[in-house]
Amino acid sequence: MKNSILYKIVLSFFLFCQIGFSQVDVVYSDLVWSDEFNTNGAVNSNNWFHQTQLPAGGSWYNNEEQHYTNLLTNSFVNAGMLNIVAKKENFTDQGITKEYTSARLNSKFAFKYGRIDVRAKLPIASGTWPAIWMLGKNINEPGGYFSSSFGTTNWPACGEIDIMEHGIFPSQSINYVQSTLHTPSSYGGSVNNGGTIASDLANNYHVYSLNWSPFQMSFLLDGVVYYTYNPSIKDATTWPFDNEQYILLNVALGGVAGIIPSNYTQSSMLIDYVRVYQNTIVDAEPPLNFTASIGAVTSTSVELLLNATDNSGTIGYNIAYGTSSNGISGTSGIQKSVIISGLNPNTLYDFTVTANDLSGNYAANNPIVVSTTTLPNSTLICSGTSSLAQNGSFTSGYNYEFQTNGNDVKITYGLLDTDKVGVVAFLWKQSPFSELQMTNVSGNIFTRTITGQTIGSTINYGVKFAFAGGMSVTNYYSYVVGSACMMGTSQFSELNEISFPNPVSDRVNINSNITLDKIEIYSILGNLVLKTETNTSSIDVSSLSTGVYLITIYSGSEKITKKIIVQ
């Protein structure tokens, strides 16, 4: 029996504060429900329900081989420990006989957000599958404690939180335990999991913990976080965890846990305590001094700098943009840096940010809207200037630019001739030929975005400038969608006549009938690795590593880019 339950609670709470609290996003400190298993005999029926009803088909899920019973031999309290005993014995229930029995307990307590600590020692015998886990109170599972009154939702839409599982990971160490989340976006062999190695599961007790906030779930072993689940987009498919869940304790046999040895007799999961903490103090004060601003901006990400103060010590921020939203937590009075990634280059984004505390009090100046445009991605932009024409002529020429944004390509042309009036522009596709009117940006700059392109494919476009008294058509330019700048002029340019041996080793010897002004060599990711404006007919590449590169050759106002292989 426990000598001093109060002492152990205080001690374990102190240790957790020292080790675990600094690692979680929200600290829960008020004990709201527990079972210390102090009274020998049957489990406390005020706290626990024996789930024994077989699902449809007469067998438990995952091909498990046991009957779950309410027998005292399968679940009982002794010497301050709950014993869940899986054993080999013939047992007939609901008209079906099985060779093994065990127990599956549902807590009669359900909660939303908080921390659960379970101190337990696990069975490690082959074929055993001990688990400490949770299910949504709204699950309609047959025979579950809450199902008859609240069961409106199928699995996995109800959400499942596996705090600790053991015995179903044959490729792992015998001391490996894992936590897993099952949601509509990933279930069964869910990708949302993380595990760790405990010390001597067979002989040592360990504390298995879940810290569950509105923003993330952190799983801890003996007060140390080893896995955090925090999807960037929280919706019904990734985060069905904004409703109450209840606790399950059980030991399954066979099925995915593997073959039960013929000499197996019984094994037990021993549980010292189950404790649930929340924050119970009523808080009516909203966050103050809420600010939101833009930090660092790249071509694919934006940093948001958020701050607010609150008496609770914790701020919840929600960031919405487009069809996406993201909830995260911060500490009162400390600036929170949030990186929103996966954005498109050169795109305007509006971020709507709100601040609240965990009691649902919202800042008076909600929401704050901050806007910024992501930077162009230079590795996805190809541009140049030319005066070459396939129809008509140009006096000063034109600028051209191709830019990949996702699977779209934005094509922009600017006419430099100042002697043309009433200019309009049409985008010409080389093959099969088509003509699309372009949008005037300003002056004689025109743009058109072509959508649904395949990354890595080559497209060929030019522009017809029509004006009072005539028209002029640019060359066709080739562009590789979504890659580093690989652009070439059409067959009308003498640059296309340039050649060089390929692959090369120490030097690139270029055959050309025209003057070459500059040579640049880029990595396949678009990083400049070599540049020369002298000796442009023979370039020393001996310093480059073996691989594929892009060589850009300049002559006057023209350039062409080709692949080159360095051996």
SULURUR-V103502 format. One record per run of one state. SS is the DSSP state (2 for helix, 1 for strand, 0 for the rest). FROM is the first residue (numbers start at 1). LEN is the number of residues. Records with the same first field share a line. If there is no record, write none. Layout:
SS->FROM-LEN + FROM-LEN
This chain:
0->1-4 + 20-1 + 24-6 + 36-5 + 42-6 + 51-10 + 64-2 + 69-6 + 79-2 + 94-2 + 103-1 + 112-2 + 122-6 + 137-2 + 140-7 + 151-2 + 154-6 + 166-10 + 184-2 + 187-6 + 198-8 + 213-4 + 222-2 + 230-15 + 254-1 + 258-8 + 279-9 + 298-4 + 310-4 + 322-2 + 332-4 + 341-7 + 357-5 + 363-5 + 374-4 + 387-2 + 392-6 + 406-2 + 416-8 + 430-4 + 438-1 + 443-2 + 451-7 + 468-2 + 475-2 + 481-6 + 490-4 + 498-1 + 501-3 + 505-2 + 512-6 + 524-4 + 533-5 + 541-6 + 556-2 + 567-1
2->5-15 + 21-3 + 61-3 + 147-4 + 255-3 + 378-3 + 494-4
1->30-6 + 41-1 + 48-3 + 66-3 + 75-4 + 81-13 + 96-7 + 104-8 + 114-8 + 128-9 + 139-1 + 153-1 + 160-6 + 176-8 + 186-1 + 193-5 + 206-7 + 217-5 + 224-6 + 245-9 + 266-13 + 288-10 + 302-8 + 314-8 + 324-8 + 336-5 + 348-9 + 362-1 + 368-6 + 381-6 + 389-3 + 398-8 + 408-8 + 424-6 + 434-4 + 439-4 + 445-6 + 458-10 + 470-5 + 477-4 + 487-3 + 499-2 + 504-1 + 507-5 + 518-6 + 528-5 + 538-3 + 547-9 + 558-9
